[in-house]
Amino acid sequence: YMIEQSAPKEWILGLAVAGKTGTPERIWKKQQINDGWYVFFAPKADGSGNVVVCVRIESTKGSSDAVRLAAKHVIPFLKEKGYIKSIKEQTSE
């Protein structure tokens, strides 16, 4: 299910992952505030398991901001350091 949910985001993420977005709402000083989060799993580059990442942004419009942050900063860093690879590579083996 999470792989299917993330398939449309592959173009922005630059990687196929299994992920889920969310927009938690909270009340702070009688004001409703939206946060955005994106949690995803990706296979370790060495194939020994998975890495899970959760990005949460407080006081934002929604989860799309968390997806963009993951795409711009988190995933490129993890790929550059050799921590993760595409989930598609794992399923095709």
C-alpha positions as CSV (number, residue, x, y, z in Angstrom):
1,Y,0.0,0.0,0.0
2,M,2.7,2.5,0.9
3,I,4.6,1.7,-2.3
4,E,1.5,2.5,-4.3
5,Q,0.9,5.7,-2.3
6,S,4.4,6.9,-3.0
7,A,4.5,6.0,-6.7
8,P,3.2,9.4,-7.8
9,K,5.9,11.1,-5.7
10,E,8.8,9.2,-7.3
11,W,9.5,12.0,-9.8
12,I,10.0,14.6,-7.1
13,L,11.8,12.2,-4.7
14,G,14.2,10.9,-7.3
15,L,13.7,7.4,-5.8
16,A,11.0,4.8,-5.3
17,V,10.1,4.4,-1.7
18,A,7.3,3.2,0.5
19,G,5.8,6.2,2.2
20,K,2.8,7.9,3.7
21,T,1.9,11.5,4.2
22,G,-0.2,13.2,6.9
23,T,-1.4,16.5,8.1
24,P,-1.8,16.4,11.9
25,E,-3.9,19.2,13.4
26,R,-3.3,20.6,16.9
27,I,-4.6,23.4,19.0
28,W,-2.2,25.9,20.5
29,K,-3.5,28.8,22.5
30,K,-7.0,28.3,21.0
31,Q,-5.6,28.4,17.5
32,Q,-5.8,25.4,15.1
33,I,-2.4,24.7,13.5
34,N,-1.6,22.2,10.7
35,D,1.7,20.4,10.7
36,G,2.9,18.2,7.8
37,W,4.7,14.9,7.9
38,Y,6.1,12.3,5.5
39,V,7.3,9.0,6.7
40,F,9.1,6.6,4.2
41,F,11.0,3.3,4.1
42,A,13.8,2.7,1.7
43,P,16.1,-0.4,1.4
44,K,19.6,0.0,2.7
45,A,22.0,0.3,-0.1
46,D,23.8,-2.9,1.0
47,G,20.5,-4.8,1.0
48,S,20.7,-5.7,4.7
49,G,17.4,-4.2,5.7
50,N,15.5,-0.9,5.5
51,V,15.9,2.7,6.6
52,V,12.9,4.6,7.9
53,V,12.7,8.4,7.9
54,C,10.1,10.7,9.2
55,V,10.0,14.4,8.3
56,R,7.7,16.7,10.3
57,I,7.3,20.4,9.6
58,E,5.4,22.4,12.2
59,S,2.9,25.2,11.3
60,T,2.8,24.6,7.6
61,K,0.1,24.2,4.9
62,G,0.3,20.4,4.8
63,S,2.2,17.3,4.1
64,S,3.4,18.4,0.6
65,D,6.0,20.6,2.4
66,A,7.4,17.6,4.2
67,V,7.6,15.6,0.9
68,R,9.5,18.5,-0.8
69,L,11.9,18.8,2.1
70,A,12.6,15.1,2.0
71,A,13.1,15.3,-1.8
72,K,15.4,18.4,-1.6
73,H,17.6,17.6,1.4
74,V,17.0,14.2,3.1
75,I,16.9,11.7,0.2
76,P,19.9,13.3,-1.7
77,F,22.0,13.2,1.5
78,L,21.1,9.5,2.2
79,K,21.8,8.5,-1.4
80,E,25.1,10.4,-1.5
81,K,26.3,8.7,1.7
82,G,25.3,5.3,0.4
83,Y,22.6,4.6,2.9
84,I,19.6,3.9,0.7
85,K,18.6,2.8,-2.8
86,S,15.3,2.6,-4.7
87,I,12.7,0.1,-3.6
88,K,12.2,-0.8,-7.2
89,E,15.7,-2.3,-7.3
90,Q,14.9,-4.5,-4.3
91,T,11.7,-5.9,-5.8
92,S,13.3,-6.7,-9.2
93,E,16.0,-8.9,-7.7
